[in-house]
Amino acid sequence: MKTVLVTGSSSGLGKSIIEKYASMGYNTIITYNNNMDAAEKLNSYIREKYKVNSEFYKLDITDEESINSLVTSLKKEYSNIDVLVNNAGIALDNLYTNKSKSEFLKVVTTNLVGTFLVTKAFSSWMYECKTGVIINISSNNSIDSYYSESIDYDASKAGVISLTHSLARFLAPNIRVNAVAPGWILTDMTKDLDLNFKKYE
């Protein structure tokens, strides 16, 4: 039975991805950063409904120690992670003229650097096994939908696409790396974002 790990999968898009893989018979590894209760609830639901093995772990994708600790723990139980979905990300949309350096860096560090760090750790394991699939969640904001209030988010997701191209070439032929770029999805992260910013306040 194959195993999938989805970052940021206690809610929103990640939760839906986990459930879809479980419905196809995959063992699932749910990761969360803050909401342990939601991860635990989803884990129980997946086990009961789909009768697959499911576990949940705390993971900070910006912290190499957290990532490496998870890899070490999983290696004790699994022969490989067949599919890694880099889904975890944040958006801190606000007026462009009010954006700070720290805010910009937080978004880029989470969405782009986090994807790099998780991929580096897990692709090394996949490379040992000579098989694996990595799917990076980008956004159509990085392709043809640009918003000044999400300039940091858009830049980070464009970086994810560039990262995907490079990794696909480097890790071929044993590991397949792709990105998907969905449009607007109503989730807990996006439901309170104001899309009607004034140009200046």
Protein Blocks (a to p, Z undefined) as FASTA:
>chain_A
ZZdddehilgcjllmmmmmmmmnopacddddfklmmlmmmmmmmmmmmnopacddddddf
kbmklmmmmmmmmmmmpgbdfbacdfbccdddddfklpcfklmmmmmmmmmmmmmmmmmm
mmmmmmmnopacddddddfklmmpccfklmmmmmmmmmmmmmmmmmmmmmpmkbccdddd
ddddddfklmmpcfbbcfbZZ
